[in-house]
């Protein structure tokens, strides 16, 4: 059943992605982007990554798409009745590059020697071996343990560095966008 569900999600995802790049009206492209984000969340659910799936829906399908639509509505030109995607003259080059990337991904996923670990304790040996770092019951608890746990390895420092980088980007955007 999971395989059938994956193929249904994959077909809808690819069709919506083609609508994003091929729709004549930009608003239709943005609405097809919502479908792409929702189908990507469906793939995450099939991979048992519930937290990533809900973040995908909340942030991308919600906030980012509304931001895109809001920007489109603010940039409407009065003498133009509809905003359309311009036809690019370089579609043949883009098709060749896309085909090469697709072949590279197929080659890399087919001919690499990767091992699939069975079981959660084998996938995360540091958390399955000691009593202080017991394996949490779900993905959200595991992410919380990785971010903030004082007894196990913690990603607090990289998390704080990422927040500083975002703060610098926000301050830079305000300085650049400020009218003198």
ABEGO torsion letter per residue (X at the ends): XAAAAAAAAAAAAAAAAAAAAABABAAAAAAAAAAAAAAAAAAAAAAGBAAAAAAAAAAAAAAAAAAAAAAAAAABBAABABBBBBBBAAAAAAAAAAAAAAAAAAAAAAABBBBBBBEAAAABAAAAABAABBBBABAAAAAAAAAABAABBBAAAAAAAAAAAAAAAAAAAAAAABBX
